[in-house]
């Protein structure tokens, strides 16, 4: 018996990330945070903190680079 499982026997059906509406509903974490099954670039559009760097003002990612 090996420690590495044989993934060639797993029935895997890839999901499309084309931005089409997924058939699975949004689910919630125990902290009541909604999680979509597929995220696209449209979901992060307009988030201003993505352009910040650690160690630079306004220190949204902490004071250390």
PDBQT receptor file of N, H, CA, C and O in Angstrom, charges set to zero:
ATOM      1  N   UNK A   1       0.849  -1.177   0.000  1.00  0.00    +0.000 N 
ATOM      2  CA  UNK A   1       0.000   0.000   0.000  1.00  0.00    +0.000 C 
ATOM      3  C   UNK A   1       0.898   1.244   0.000  1.00  0.00    +0.000 C 
ATOM      4  O   UNK A   1       1.840   1.344   0.786  1.00  0.00    +0.000 OA
ATOM      5  N   UNK A   2       0.592   2.177  -0.884  1.00  0.00    +0.000 N 
ATOM      6  H   UNK A   2      -0.173   2.096  -1.522  1.00  0.00    +0.000 HD
ATOM      7  CA  UNK A   2       1.373   3.406  -0.955  1.00  0.00    +0.000 C 
ATOM      8  C   UNK A   2       0.686   4.515  -0.174  1.00  0.00    +0.000 C 
ATOM      9  O   UNK A   2      -0.509   4.448   0.110  1.00  0.00    +0.000 OA
ATOM     10  N   UNK A   3       1.451   5.519   0.162  1.00  0.00    +0.000 N 
ATOM     11  H   UNK A   3       2.422   5.574  -0.069  1.00  0.00    +0.000 HD
ATOM     12  CA  UNK A   3       0.905   6.664   0.888  1.00  0.00    +0.000 C 
ATOM     13  C   UNK A   3       0.220   7.638  -0.054  1.00  0.00    +0.000 C 
ATOM     14  O   UNK A   3      -0.555   8.489   0.382  1.00  0.00    +0.000 OA
ATOM     15  N   UNK A   4       0.504   7.516  -1.346  1.00  0.00    +0.000 N 
ATOM     16  H   UNK A   4       1.134   6.825  -1.700  1.00  0.00    +0.000 HD
ATOM     17  CA  UNK A   4      -0.088   8.412  -2.331  1.00  0.00    +0.000 C 
ATOM     18  C   UNK A   4      -1.281   7.713  -2.981  1.00  0.00    +0.000 C 
ATOM     19  O   UNK A   4      -1.118   6.643  -3.566  1.00  0.00    +0.000 OA
ATOM     20  N   UNK A   5      -2.489   8.304  -2.888  1.00  0.00    +0.000 N 
ATOM     21  H   UNK A   5      -2.621   9.174  -2.412  1.00  0.00    +0.000 HD
ATOM     22  CA  UNK A   5      -3.659   7.667  -3.508  1.00  0.00    +0.000 C 
ATOM     23  C   UNK A   5      -3.588   7.726  -5.024  1.00  0.00    +0.000 C 
ATOM     24  O   UNK A   5      -2.922   8.593  -5.588  1.00  0.00    +0.000 OA
ATOM     25  N   UNK A   6      -4.271   6.809  -5.675  1.00  0.00    +0.000 N 
ATOM     26  H   UNK A   6      -4.813   6.104  -5.217  1.00  0.00    +0.000 HD
ATOM     27  CA  UNK A   6      -4.322   6.755  -7.134  1.00  0.00    +0.000 C 
ATOM     28  C   UNK A   6      -5.478   7.631  -7.614  1.00  0.00    +0.000 C 
ATOM     29  O   UNK A   6      -6.636   7.213  -7.590  1.00  0.00    +0.000 OA
ATOM     30  N   UNK A   7      -5.153   8.851  -8.050  1.00  0.00    +0.000 N 
ATOM     31  H   UNK A   7      -4.213   9.190  -8.069  1.00  0.00    +0.000 HD
ATOM     32  CA  UNK A   7      -6.184   9.792  -8.475  1.00  0.00    +0.000 C 
ATOM     33  C   UNK A   7      -6.704   9.511  -9.872  1.00  0.00    +0.000 C 
ATOM     34  O   UNK A   7      -7.642  10.176 -10.311  1.00  0.00    +0.000 OA
ATOM     35  N   UNK A   8      -6.142   8.565 -10.577  1.00  0.00    +0.000 N 
ATOM     36  H   UNK A   8      -5.380   8.025 -10.220  1.00  0.00    +0.000 HD
ATOM     37  CA  UNK A   8      -6.651   8.218 -11.904  1.00  0.00    +0.000 C 
ATOM     38  C   UNK A   8      -7.982   7.488 -11.811  1.00  0.00    +0.000 C 
ATOM     39  O   UNK A   8      -8.706   7.394 -12.802  1.00  0.00    +0.000 OA
ATOM     40  N   UNK A   9      -8.311   6.971 -10.639  1.00  0.00    +0.000 N 
ATOM     41  H   UNK A   9      -7.723   7.048  -9.834  1.00  0.00    +0.000 HD
ATOM     42  CA  UNK A   9      -9.569   6.250 -10.470  1.00  0.00    +0.000 C 
ATOM     43  C   UNK A   9     -10.682   7.132  -9.928  1.00  0.00    +0.000 C 
ATOM     44  O   UNK A   9     -11.814   6.672  -9.774  1.00  0.00    +0.000 OA
ATOM     45  N   UNK A  10     -10.380   8.392  -9.635  1.00  0.00    +0.000 N 
ATOM     46  H   UNK A  10      -9.461   8.766  -9.760  1.00  0.00    +0.000 HD
ATOM     47  CA  UNK A  10     -11.380   9.319  -9.089  1.00  0.00    +0.000 C 
ATOM     48  C   UNK A  10     -12.239   9.846 -10.232  1.00  0.00    +0.000 C 
ATOM     49  O   UNK A  10     -11.731  10.299 -11.258  1.00  0.00    +0.000 OA
ATOM     50  N   UNK A  11     -13.563   9.776 -10.028  1.00  0.00    +0.000 N 
ATOM     51  H   UNK A  11     -13.975   9.408  -9.194  1.00  0.00    +0.000 HD
ATOM     52  CA  UNK A  11     -14.485  10.308 -11.025  1.00  0.00    +0.000 C 
ATOM     53  C   UNK A  11     -14.526  11.825 -10.880  1.00  0.00    +0.000 C 
ATOM     54  O   UNK A  11     -15.153  12.358  -9.965  1.00  0.00    +0.000 OA
ATOM     55  N   UNK A  12     -13.854  12.504 -11.789  1.00  0.00    +0.000 N 
ATOM     56  H   UNK A  12     -13.345  12.070 -12.532  1.00  0.00    +0.000 HD
ATOM     57  CA  UNK A  12     -13.725  13.955 -11.714  1.00  0.00    +0.000 C 
ATOM     58  C   UNK A  12     -14.317  14.593 -12.950  1.00  0.00    +0.000 C 
ATOM     59  O   UNK A  12     -13.970  14.239 -14.077  1.00  0.00    +0.000 OA
ATOM     60  N   UNK A  13     -15.216  15.540 -12.726  1.00  0.00    +0.000 N 
ATOM     61  H   UNK A  13     -15.498  15.827 -11.811  1.00  0.00    +0.000 HD
ATOM     62  CA  UNK A  13     -15.811  16.281 -13.827  1.00  0.00    +0.000 C 
ATOM     63  C   UNK A  13     -15.465  17.745 -13.632  1.00  0.00    +0.000 C 
ATOM     64  O   UNK A  13     -16.008  18.385 -12.731  1.00  0.00    +0.000 OA
ATOM     65  N   UNK A  14     -14.570  18.299 -14.456  1.00  0.00    +0.000 N 
ATOM     66  H   UNK A  14     -14.129  17.779 -15.188  1.00  0.00    +0.000 HD
ATOM     67  CA  UNK A  14     -14.164  19.698 -14.268  1.00  0.00    +0.000 C 
ATOM     68  C   UNK A  14     -15.328  20.661 -14.441  1.00  0.00    +0.000 C 
ATOM     69  O   UNK A  14     -16.253  20.415 -15.214  1.00  0.00    +0.000 OA
ATOM     70  N   UNK A  15     -15.259  21.769 -13.700  1.00  0.00    +0.000 N 
ATOM     71  H   UNK A  15     -14.507  21.969 -13.072  1.00  0.00    +0.000 HD
ATOM     72  CA  UNK A  15     -16.289  22.794 -13.792  1.00  0.00    +0.000 C 
ATOM     73  C   UNK A  15     -15.784  23.928 -14.648  1.00  0.00    +0.000 C 
ATOM     74  O   UNK A  15     -14.588  24.218 -14.682  1.00  0.00    +0.000 OA
ATOM     75  N   UNK A  16     -16.695  24.559 -15.331  1.00  0.00    +0.000 N 
ATOM     76  H   UNK A  16     -17.667  24.324 -15.303  1.00  0.00    +0.000 HD
ATOM     77  CA  UNK A  16     -16.351  25.671 -16.203  1.00  0.00    +0.000 C 
ATOM     78  C   UNK A  16     -16.173  26.939 -15.389  1.00  0.00    +0.000 C 
ATOM     79  O   UNK A  16     -16.964  27.216 -14.487  1.00  0.00    +0.000 OA
ATOM     80  N   UNK A  17     -15.133  27.716 -15.703  1.00  0.00    +0.000 N 
ATOM     81  H   UNK A  17     -14.491  27.490 -16.436  1.00  0.00    +0.000 HD
ATOM     82  CA  UNK A  17     -14.902  29.000 -15.039  1.00  0.00    +0.000 C 
ATOM     83  C   UNK A  17     -15.090  30.124 -16.046  1.00  0.00    +0.000 C 
ATOM     84  O   UNK A  17     -14.353  31.110 -16.031  1.00  0.00    +0.000 OA
ATOM     85  N   UNK A  18     -16.065  29.975 -16.909  1.00  0.00    +0.000 N 
ATOM     86  H   UNK A  18     -16.664  29.174 -16.921  1.00  0.00    +0.000 HD
ATOM     87  CA  UNK A  18     -16.281  30.952 -17.970  1.00  0.00    +0.000 C 
ATOM     88  C   UNK A  18     -17.132  32.126 -17.517  1.00  0.00    +0.000 C 
ATOM     89  O   UNK A  18     -17.345  33.066 -18.282  1.00  0.00    +0.000 OA
ATOM     90  N   UNK A  19     -17.616  32.086 -16.297  1.00  0.00    +0.000 N 
ATOM     91  H   UNK A  19     -17.443  31.322 -15.675  1.00  0.00    +0.000 HD
ATOM     92  CA  UNK A  19     -18.468  33.161 -15.816  1.00  0.00    +0.000 C 
ATOM     93  C   UNK A  19     -19.938  32.849 -15.988  1.00  0.00    +0.000 C 
ATOM     94  O   UNK A  19     -20.790  33.668 -15.644  1.00  0.00    +0.000 OA
ATOM     95  N   UNK A  20     -20.247  31.681 -16.513  1.00  0.00    +0.000 N 
ATOM     96  H   UNK A  20     -19.555  31.016 -16.793  1.00  0.00    +0.000 HD
ATOM     97  CA  UNK A  20     -21.644  31.297 -16.648  1.00  0.00    +0.000 C 
ATOM     98  C   UNK A  20     -22.225  31.051 -15.260  1.00  0.00    +0.000 C 
ATOM     99  O   UNK A  20     -21.498  30.716 -14.324  1.00  0.00    +0.000 OA
ATOM    100  N   UNK A  21     -23.510  31.216 -15.136  1.00  0.00    +0.000 N 
ATOM    101  H   UNK A  21     -24.100  31.488 -15.896  1.00  0.00    +0.000 HD
ATOM    102  CA  UNK A  21     -24.158  31.041 -13.846  1.00  0.00    +0.000 C 
ATOM    103  C   UNK A  21     -24.013  29.594 -13.387  1.00  0.00    +0.000 C 
ATOM    104  O   UNK A  21     -24.434  28.681 -14.097  1.00  0.00    +0.000 OA
ATOM    105  N   UNK A  22     -23.427  29.370 -12.219  1.00  0.00    +0.000 N 
ATOM    106  H   UNK A  22     -23.085  30.112 -11.642  1.00  0.00    +0.000 HD
ATOM    107  CA  UNK A  22     -23.281  28.002 -11.726  1.00  0.00    +0.000 C 
ATOM    108  C   UNK A  22     -24.613  27.444 -11.272  1.00  0.00    +0.000 C 
ATOM    109  O   UNK A  22     -25.519  28.189 -10.897  1.00  0.00    +0.000 OA
ATOM    110  N   UNK A  23     -24.723  26.135 -11.309  1.00  0.00    +0.000 N 
ATOM    111  H   UNK A  23     -23.988  25.530 -11.614  1.00  0.00    +0.000 HD
ATOM    112  CA  UNK A  23     -25.980  25.511 -10.904  1.00  0.00    +0.000 C 
ATOM    113  C   UNK A  23     -26.058  25.328  -9.391  1.00  0.00    +0.000 C 
ATOM    114  O   UNK A  23     -27.144  25.122  -8.849  1.00  0.00    +0.000 OA
ATOM    115  N   UNK A  24     -24.919  25.401  -8.706  1.00  0.00    +0.000 N 
ATOM    116  H   UNK A  24     -24.037  25.568  -9.146  1.00  0.00    +0.000 HD
ATOM    117  CA  UNK A  24     -24.908  25.225  -7.266  1.00  0.00    +0.000 C 
ATOM    118  C   UNK A  24     -25.237  26.552  -6.571  1.00  0.00    +0.000 C 
ATOM    119  O   UNK A  24     -24.818  27.611  -7.039  1.00  0.00    +0.000 OA
ATOM    120  N   UNK A  25     -25.969  26.506  -5.480  1.00  0.00    +0.000 N 
ATOM    121  H   UNK A  25     -26.310  25.645  -5.100  1.00  0.00    +0.000 HD
ATOM    122  CA  UNK A  25     -26.324  27.742  -4.788  1.00  0.00    +0.000 C 
ATOM    123  C   UNK A  25     -25.159  28.276  -3.949  1.00  0.00    +0.000 C 
ATOM    124  O   UNK A  25     -24.163  27.591  -3.719  1.00  0.00    +0.000 OA
ATOM    125  N   UNK A  26     -25.321  29.503  -3.510  1.00  0.00    +0.000 N 
ATOM    126  H   UNK A  26     -26.130  30.060  -3.697  1.00  0.00    +0.000 HD
ATOM    127  CA  UNK A  26     -24.362  30.120  -2.596  1.00  0.00    +0.000 C 
ATOM    128  C   UNK A  26     -24.533  29.442  -1.239  1.00  0.00    +0.000 C 
ATOM    129  O   UNK A  26     -25.660  29.215  -0.800  1.00  0.00    +0.000 OA
ATOM    130  N   UNK A  27     -23.414  29.116  -0.567  1.00  0.00    +0.000 N 
ATOM    131  H   UNK A  27     -22.499  29.301  -0.924  1.00  0.00    +0.000 HD
ATOM    132  CA  UNK A  27     -23.500  28.530   0.770  1.00  0.00    +0.000 C 
ATOM    133  C   UNK A  27     -22.861  29.472   1.776  1.00  0.00    +0.000 C 
ATOM    134  O   UNK A  27     -22.091  30.355   1.399  1.00  0.00    +0.000 OA
ATOM    135  N   UNK A  28     -23.170  29.291   3.040  1.00  0.00    +0.000 N 
ATOM    136  H   UNK A  28     -23.795  28.573   3.346  1.00  0.00    +0.000 HD
ATOM    137  CA  UNK A  28     -22.670  30.165   4.086  1.00  0.00    +0.000 C 
ATOM    138  C   UNK A  28     -21.717  29.418   5.004  1.00  0.00    +0.000 C 
ATOM    139  O   UNK A  28     -21.921  28.248   5.328  1.00  0.00    +0.000 OA
ATOM    140  N   UNK A  29     -20.665  30.128   5.415  1.00  0.00    +0.000 N 
ATOM    141  H   UNK A  29     -20.498  31.079   5.152  1.00  0.00    +0.000 HD
ATOM    142  CA  UNK A  29     -19.729  29.584   6.387  1.00  0.00    +0.000 C 
ATOM    143  C   UNK A  29     -20.359  29.674   7.769  1.00  0.00    +0.000 C 
ATOM    144  O   UNK A  29     -21.398  30.318   7.920  1.00  0.00    +0.000 OA
ATOM    145  N   UNK A  30     -19.765  29.047   8.786  1.00  0.00    +0.000 N 
ATOM    146  H   UNK A  30     -18.921  28.524   8.663  1.00  0.00    +0.000 HD
ATOM    147  CA  UNK A  30     -20.305  29.177  10.148  1.00  0.00    +0.000 C 
ATOM    148  C   UNK A  30     -20.327  30.618  10.649  1.00  0.00    +0.000 C 
ATOM    149  O   UNK A  30     -21.059  30.937  11.586  1.00  0.00    +0.000 OA
ATOM    150  N   UNK A  31     -19.528  31.494  10.030  1.00  0.00    +0.000 N 
ATOM    151  H   UNK A  31     -18.933  31.235   9.269  1.00  0.00    +0.000 HD
ATOM    152  CA  UNK A  31     -19.509  32.904  10.419  1.00  0.00    +0.000 C 
ATOM    153  C   UNK A  31     -20.529  33.726   9.625  1.00  0.00    +0.000 C 
ATOM    154  O   UNK A  31     -20.517  34.955   9.700  1.00  0.00    +0.000 OA
ATOM    155  N   UNK A  32     -21.409  33.070   8.870  1.00  0.00    +0.000 N 
ATOM    156  H   UNK A  32     -21.419  32.072   8.809  1.00  0.00    +0.000 HD
ATOM    157  CA  UNK A  32     -22.452  33.688   8.041  1.00  0.00    +0.000 C 
ATOM    158  C   UNK A  32     -21.877  34.496   6.890  1.00  0.00    +0.000 C 
ATOM    159  O   UNK A  32     -22.421  35.539   6.527  1.00  0.00    +0.000 OA
ATOM    160  N   UNK A  33     -20.771  34.015   6.311  1.00  0.00    +0.000 N 
ATOM    161  H   UNK A  33     -20.330  33.168   6.606  1.00  0.00    +0.000 HD
ATOM    162  CA  UNK A  33     -20.175  34.655   5.144  1.00  0.00    +0.000 C 
ATOM    163  C   UNK A  33     -20.624  33.881   3.909  1.00  0.00    +0.000 C 
ATOM    164  O   UNK A  33     -20.347  32.687   3.801  1.00  0.00    +0.000 OA
ATOM    165  N   UNK A  34     -21.317  34.544   2.965  1.00  0.00    +0.000 N 
ATOM    166  H   UNK A  34     -21.542  35.515   3.052  1.00  0.00    +0.000 HD
ATOM    167  CA  UNK A  34     -21.761  33.829   1.766  1.00  0.00    +0.000 C 
ATOM    168  C   UNK A  34     -20.581  33.503   0.845  1.00  0.00    +0.000 C 
ATOM    169  O   UNK A  34     -19.709  34.343   0.622  1.00  0.00    +0.000 OA
ATOM    170  N   UNK A  35     -20.562  32.281   0.315  1.00  0.00    +0.000 N 
ATOM    171  H   UNK A  35     -21.270  31.599   0.496  1.00  0.00    +0.000 HD
ATOM    172  CA  UNK A  35     -19.491  31.824  -0.565  1.00  0.00    +0.000 C 
ATOM    173  C   UNK A  35     -20.116  31.317  -1.856  1.00  0.00    +0.000 C 
ATOM    174  O   UNK A  35     -20.931  30.395  -1.851  1.00  0.00    +0.000 OA
ATOM    175  N   UNK A  36     -19.717  31.936  -2.961  1.00  0.00    +0.000 N 
ATOM    176  H   UNK A  36     -19.054  32.685  -2.966  1.00  0.00    +0.000 HD
ATOM    177  CA  UNK A  36     -20.212  31.498  -4.263  1.00  0.00    +0.000 C 
ATOM    178  C   UNK A  36     -19.380  30.316  -4.754  1.00  0.00    +0.000 C 
ATOM    179  O   UNK A  36     -18.217  30.191  -4.370  1.00  0.00    +0.000 OA
ATOM    180  N   UNK A  37     -19.938  29.455  -5.583  1.00  0.00    +0.000 N 
ATOM    181  H   UNK A  37     -20.883  29.557  -5.895  1.00  0.00    +0.000 HD
ATOM    182  CA  UNK A  37     -19.160  28.323  -6.092  1.00  0.00    +0.000 C 
ATOM    183  C   UNK A  37     -18.085  28.727  -7.091  1.00  0.00    +0.000 C 
ATOM    184  O   UNK A  37     -17.085  28.023  -7.229  1.00  0.00    +0.000 OA
ATOM    185  N   UNK A  38     -18.267  29.858  -7.800  1.00  0.00    +0.000 N 
ATOM    186  H   UNK A  38     -19.080  30.430  -7.688  1.00  0.00    +0.000 HD
ATOM    187  CA  UNK A  38     -17.288  30.331  -8.779  1.00  0.00    +0.000 C 
ATOM    188  C   UNK A  38     -17.147  31.842  -8.639  1.00  0.00    +0.000 C 
ATOM    189  O   UNK A  38     -18.140  32.568  -8.598  1.00  0.00    +0.000 OA
ATOM    190  N   UNK A  39     -15.899  32.308  -8.565  1.00  0.00    +0.000 N 
ATOM    191  H   UNK A  39     -15.092  31.718  -8.598  1.00  0.00    +0.000 HD
ATOM    192  CA  UNK A  39     -15.616  33.742  -8.523  1.00  0.00    +0.000 C 
ATOM    193  C   UNK A  39     -14.920  34.142  -9.817  1.00  0.00    +0.000 C 
ATOM    194  O   UNK A  39     -14.109  33.386 -10.352  1.00  0.00    +0.000 OA
ATOM    195  N   UNK A  40     -15.240  35.335 -10.319  1.00  0.00    +0.000 N 
ATOM    196  H   UNK A  40     -15.898  35.949  -9.884  1.00  0.00    +0.000 HD
ATOM    197  CA  UNK A  40     -14.633  35.838 -11.552  1.00  0.00    +0.000 C 
ATOM    198  C   UNK A  40     -13.973  37.186 -11.271  1.00  0.00    +0.000 C 
ATOM    199  O   UNK A  40     -14.034  37.693 -10.151  1.00  0.00    +0.000 OA
ATOM    200  N   UNK A  41     -13.349  37.756 -12.284  1.00  0.00    +0.000 N 
ATOM    201  H   UNK A  41     -13.300  37.344 -13.194  1.00  0.00    +0.000 HD
ATOM    202  CA  UNK A  41     -12.700  39.063 -12.141  1.00  0.00    +0.000 C 
ATOM    203  C   UNK A  41     -13.716  40.151 -11.801  1.00  0.00    +0.000 C 
ATOM    204  O   UNK A  41     -13.362  41.147 -11.171  1.00  0.00    +0.000 OA
ATOM    205  N   UNK A  42     -14.958  39.978 -12.204  1.00  0.00    +0.000 N 
ATOM    206  H   UNK A  42     -15.246  39.168 -12.716  1.00  0.00    +0.000 HD
ATOM    207  CA  UNK A  42     -15.998  40.963 -11.878  1.00  0.00    +0.000 C 
ATOM    208  C   UNK A  42     -16.239  41.056 -10.373  1.00  0.00    +0.000 C 
ATOM    209  O   UNK A  42     -16.663  42.102  -9.881  1.00  0.00    +0.000 OA
ATOM    210  N   UNK A  43     -15.977  39.984  -9.640  1.00  0.00    +0.000 N 
ATOM    211  H   UNK A  43     -15.632  39.135 -10.040  1.00  0.00    +0.000 HD
ATOM    212  CA  UNK A  43     -16.208  39.983  -8.195  1.00  0.00    +0.000 C 
ATOM    213  C   UNK A  43     -15.199  40.840  -7.442  1.00  0.00    +0.000 C 
ATOM    214  O   UNK A  43     -15.507  41.323  -6.353  1.00  0.00    +0.000 OA
ATOM    215  N   UNK A  44     -14.004  41.043  -7.990  1.00  0.00    +0.000 N 
ATOM    216  H   UNK A  44     -13.754  40.651  -8.875  1.00  0.00    +0.000 HD
ATOM    217  CA  UNK A  44     -13.000  41.854  -7.298  1.00  0.00    +0.000 C 
ATOM    218  C   UNK A  44     -12.837  43.233  -7.914  1.00  0.00    +0.000 C 
ATOM    219  O   UNK A  44     -12.014  44.023  -7.452  1.00  0.00    +0.000 OA
ATOM    220  N   UNK A  45     -13.600  43.530  -8.940  1.00  0.00    +0.000 N 
ATOM    221  H   UNK A  45     -14.269  42.888  -9.316  1.00  0.00    +0.000 HD
ATOM    222  CA  UNK A  45     -13.526  44.851  -9.569  1.00  0.00    +0.000 C 
ATOM    223  C   UNK A  45     -13.970  45.915  -8.572  1.00  0.00    +0.000 C 
ATOM    224  O   UNK A  45     -15.012  45.785  -7.930  1.00  0.00    +0.000 OA
ATOM    225  N   UNK A  46     -13.175  46.960  -8.453  1.00  0.00    +0.000 N 
ATOM    226  H   UNK A  46     -12.329  47.066  -8.975  1.00  0.00    +0.000 HD
ATOM    227  CA  UNK A  46     -13.526  48.067  -7.582  1.00  0.00    +0.000 C 
ATOM    228  C   UNK A  46     -13.034  47.928  -6.152  1.00  0.00    +0.000 C 
ATOM    229  O   UNK A  46     -13.312  48.807  -5.336  1.00  0.00    +0.000 OA
ATOM    230  N   UNK A  47     -12.324  46.874  -5.813  1.00  0.00    +0.000 N 
ATOM    231  H   UNK A  47     -12.099  46.159  -6.476  1.00  0.00    +0.000 HD
ATOM    232  CA  UNK A  47     -11.781  46.738  -4.464  1.00  0.00    +0.000 C 
ATOM    233  C   UNK A  47     -10.478  47.519  -4.392  1.00  0.00    +0.000 C 
ATOM    234  O   UNK A  47      -9.473  47.117  -4.979  1.00  0.00    +0.000 OA
ATOM    235  N   UNK A  48     -10.496  48.633  -3.674  1.00  0.00    +0.000 N 
ATOM    236  H   UNK A  48     -11.312  48.960  -3.197  1.00  0.00    +0.000 HD
ATOM    237  CA  UNK A  48      -9.341  49.526  -3.660  1.00  0.00    +0.000 C 
ATOM    238  C   UNK A  48      -8.148  48.978  -2.891  1.00  0.00    +0.000 C 
ATOM    239  O   UNK A  48      -7.018  49.381  -3.164  1.00  0.00    +0.000 OA
ATOM    240  N   UNK A  49      -8.360  48.072  -1.937  1.00  0.00    +0.000 N 
ATOM    241  H   UNK A  49      -9.278  47.745  -1.715  1.00  0.00    +0.000 HD
ATOM    242  CA  UNK A  49      -7.238  47.587  -1.141  1.00  0.00    +0.000 C 
ATOM    243  C   UNK A  49      -6.355  46.589  -1.884  1.00  0.00    +0.000 C 
ATOM    244  O   UNK A  49      -5.298  46.218  -1.375  1.00  0.00    +0.000 OA
ATOM    245  N   UNK A  50      -6.751  46.152  -3.055  1.00  0.00    +0.000 N 
ATOM    246  H   UNK A  50      -7.610  46.454  -3.469  1.00  0.00    +0.000 HD
ATOM    247  CA  UNK A  50      -5.929  45.220  -3.828  1.00  0.00    +0.000 C 
ATOM    248  C   UNK A  50      -4.688  45.897  -4.399  1.00  0.00    +0.000 C 
ATOM    249  O   UNK A  50      -3.732  45.217  -4.771  1.00  0.00    +0.000 OA
ATOM    250  N   UNK A  51      -4.692  47.214  -4.472  1.00  0.00    +0.000 N 
ATOM    251  H   UNK A  51      -5.469  47.766  -4.170  1.00  0.00    +0.000 HD
ATOM    252  CA  UNK A  51      -3.558  47.957  -5.018  1.00  0.00    +0.000 C 
ATOM    253  C   UNK A  51      -2.575  48.403  -3.938  1.00  0.00    +0.000 C 
ATOM    254  O   UNK A  51      -1.616  49.113  -4.239  1.00  0.00    +0.000 OA
ATOM    255  N   UNK A  52      -2.793  48.000  -2.688  1.00  0.00    +0.000 N 
ATOM    256  H   UNK A  52      -3.572  47.422  -2.443  1.00  0.00    +0.000 HD
ATOM    257  CA  UNK A  52      -1.890  48.385  -1.602  1.00  0.00    +0.000 C 
ATOM    258  C   UNK A  52      -0.767  47.363  -1.472  1.00  0.00    +0.000 C 
ATOM    259  O   UNK A  52      -0.858  46.253  -1.997  1.00  0.00    +0.000 OA
ATOM    260  N   UNK A  53       0.288  47.752  -0.770  1.00  0.00    +0.000 N 
ATOM    261  H   UNK A  53       0.362  48.654  -0.344  1.00  0.00    +0.000 HD
ATOM    262  CA  UNK A  53       1.430  46.875  -0.530  1.00  0.00    +0.000 C 
ATOM    263  C   UNK A  53       1.711  46.820   0.968  1.00  0.00    +0.000 C 
ATOM    264  O   UNK A  53       1.508  47.814   1.664  1.00  0.00    +0.000 OA
ATOM    265  N   UNK A  54       2.177  45.676   1.479  1.00  0.00    +0.000 N 
ATOM    266  H   UNK A  54       2.342  44.868   0.913  1.00  0.00    +0.000 HD
ATOM    267  CA  UNK A  54       2.517  45.609   2.901  1.00  0.00    +0.000 C 
ATOM    268  C   UNK A  54       3.666  46.554   3.225  1.00  0.00    +0.000 C 
ATOM    269  O   UNK A  54       4.611  46.666   2.444  1.00  0.00    +0.000 OA
ATOM    270  N   UNK A  55       3.596  47.229   4.359  1.00  0.00    +0.000 N 
ATOM    271  H   UNK A  55       2.828  47.137   4.993  1.00  0.00    +0.000 HD
ATOM    272  CA  UNK A  55       4.647  48.136   4.799  1.00  0.00    +0.000 C 
ATOM    273  C   UNK A  55       4.523  49.541   4.270  1.00  0.00    +0.000 C 
ATOM    274  O   UNK A  55       5.326  50.400   4.633  1.00  0.00    +0.000 OA
ATOM    275  N   UNK A  56       3.545  49.809   3.423  1.00  0.00    +0.000 N 
ATOM    276  H   UNK A  56       2.893  49.111   3.128  1.00  0.00    +0.000 HD
ATOM    277  CA  UNK A  56       3.321  51.145   2.877  1.00  0.00    +0.000 C 
ATOM    278  C   UNK A  56       1.957  51.643   3.324  1.00  0.00    +0.000 C 
ATOM    279  O   UNK A  56       1.012  50.866   3.463  1.00  0.00    +0.000 OA
ATOM    280  N   UNK A  57       1.868  52.942   3.545  1.00  0.00    +0.000 N 
ATOM    281  H   UNK A  57       2.635  53.573   3.431  1.00  0.00    +0.000 HD
ATOM    282  CA  UNK A  57       0.587  53.531   3.967  1.00  0.00    +0.000 C 
ATOM    283  C   UNK A  57      -0.482  53.208   2.936  1.00  0.00    +0.000 C 
ATOM    284  O   UNK A  57      -0.188  53.221   1.740  1.00  0.00    +0.000 OA
ATOM    285  N   UNK A  58      -1.667  52.930   3.334  1.00  0.00    +0.000 N 
ATOM    286  H   UNK A  58      -1.906  52.919   4.305  1.00  0.00    +0.000 HD
ATOM    287  CA  UNK A  58      -2.342  53.071   4.612  1.00  0.00    +0.000 C 
ATOM    288  C   UNK A  58      -2.247  51.835   5.526  1.00  0.00    +0.000 C 
ATOM    289  O   UNK A  58      -3.074  51.695   6.427  1.00  0.00    +0.000 OA
ATOM    290  N   UNK A  59      -1.289  50.954   5.330  1.00  0.00    +0.000 N 
ATOM    291  H   UNK A  59      -0.618  51.067   4.598  1.00  0.00    +0.000 HD
ATOM    292  CA  UNK A  59      -1.014  49.814   6.200  1.00  0.00    +0.000 C 
ATOM    293  C   UNK A  59      -2.203  48.865   6.358  1.00  0.00    +0.000 C 
ATOM    294  O   UNK A  59      -2.469  48.365   7.451  1.00  0.00    +0.000 OA
ATOM    295  N   UNK A  60      -2.906  48.626   5.269  1.00  0.00    +0.000 N 
ATOM    296  H   UNK A  60      -2.690  49.032   4.381  1.00  0.00    +0.000 HD
ATOM    297  CA  UNK A  60      -4.032  47.714   5.309  1.00  0.00    +0.000 C 
ATOM    298  C   UNK A  60      -3.589  46.256   5.386  1.00  0.00    +0.000 C 
ATOM    299  O   UNK A  60      -4.358  45.391   5.806  1.00  0.00    +0.000 OA
ATOM    300  N   UNK A  61      -2.354  45.987   4.983  1.00  0.00    +0.000 N 
ATOM    301  H   UNK A  61      -1.729  46.690   4.642  1.00  0.00    +0.000 HD
ATOM    302  CA  UNK A  61      -1.843  44.613   5.034  1.00  0.00    +0.000 C 
ATOM    303  C   UNK A  61      -0.783  44.458   6.127  1.00  0.00    +0.000 C 
ATOM    304  O   UNK A  61      -0.030  43.484   6.113  1.00  0.00    +0.000 OA
ATOM    305  N   UNK A  62      -0.712  45.378   7.051  1.00  0.00    +0.000 N 
ATOM    306  H   UNK A  62      -1.324  46.169   7.062  1.00  0.00    +0.000 HD
ATOM    307  CA  UNK A  62       0.241  45.303   8.141  1.00  0.00    +0.000 C 
ATOM    308  C   UNK A  62       1.427  46.225   7.911  1.00  0.00    +0.000 C 
ATOM    309  O   UNK A  62       1.653  46.687   6.792  1.00  0.00    +0.000 OA
ATOM    310  N   UNK A  63       2.186  46.494   8.970  1.00  0.00    +0.000 N 
ATOM    311  H   UNK A  63       2.003  46.119   9.879  1.00  0.00    +0.000 HD
ATOM    312  CA  UNK A  63       3.276  47.456   8.854  1.00  0.00    +0.000 C 
ATOM    313  C   UNK A  63       4.560  46.879   8.287  1.00  0.00    +0.000 C 
ATOM    314  O   UNK A  63       5.476  47.637   7.971  1.00  0.00    +0.000 OA
ATOM    315  N   UNK A  64       4.660  45.551   8.144  1.00  0.00    +0.000 N 
ATOM    316  H   UNK A  64       3.915  44.935   8.401  1.00  0.00    +0.000 HD
ATOM    317  CA  UNK A  64       5.909  44.929   7.708  1.00  0.00    +0.000 C 
ATOM    318  C   UNK A  64       5.814  44.386   6.287  1.00  0.00    +0.000 C 
ATOM    319  O   UNK A  64       4.848  43.697   5.958  1.00  0.00    +0.000 OA
ATOM    320  N   UNK A  65       6.789  44.679   5.445  1.00  0.00    +0.000 N 
ATOM    321  H   UNK A  65       7.574  45.239   5.713  1.00  0.00    +0.000 HD
ATOM    322  CA  UNK A  65       6.764  44.145   4.079  1.00  0.00    +0.000 C 
ATOM    323  C   UNK A  65       7.099  42.665   4.055  1.00  0.00    +0.000 C 
ATOM    324  O   UNK A  65       7.123  42.054   2.986  1.00  0.00    +0.000 OA
TER     325      UNK A  65
